[in-house]
Amino acid sequence: MIRVLLADDHAIVRAGLRALLSTAGDIEVVGEAATADEAVALCGATEVELVLMDLRFGQGHSGVDATTALRALPSPPQVLVVTNYDTDADILGAVEAGACGYILKDTPPAELLVAVRAAASGESVLSPAVATRLMTRVRTPDSALTPREVEVLRLVADGHSNREIARQLFLGETTVKSHLVHIYAKLGVKSRTSAVARARERGAL
């Protein structure tokens, strides 16, 4: 029996996943968590083999933070990310944190069950769209934004000045400008507005 924990801040999503998993005779939902911290606490107190982890919660830590903490436990569960978000930064952050799989919430039910069984045994599981993104990034590594560059660009998208970005990320203003130069070069643009638009087109933001 595969012991599963559902971690998602939307009760209706957890209910849907529980209903689907209950149709499988070899999967048991042993708990639900509405926050990242709750997921970590439950896994520390209950035997869990696999966590179905959303990436973004309404408040507190993220799914990536929780994945990092879970994989550091003495008997770490496998983590399968189940989310609506498929940007390069989200995918790489989850994989680097230790998630063994990353699938989207529009995955057909039968495929989700296959993914759960595969992830529970430690196999890598990726939605086709996610796999395509990773392959594209591997093939064109020079044009891929680093996590720090994505952070800078997100703040640019929010309308912050270089000085405000430097203050928020604890960087020098010159360093922020240097990041922007690299971002422009990688995206093939010449302005802040164009950089944000191009990054969104690529799914990097």
Beta strands, then each sheet from edge to edge (+ up, - down):
strand 1: 2-7
strand 2: 27-33
strand 3: 50-53
strand 4: 78-83
strand 5: 101-104
strand 6: 125-126
sheet 1: 2+ 1+ 3+ 4+ 5+ 6+
end
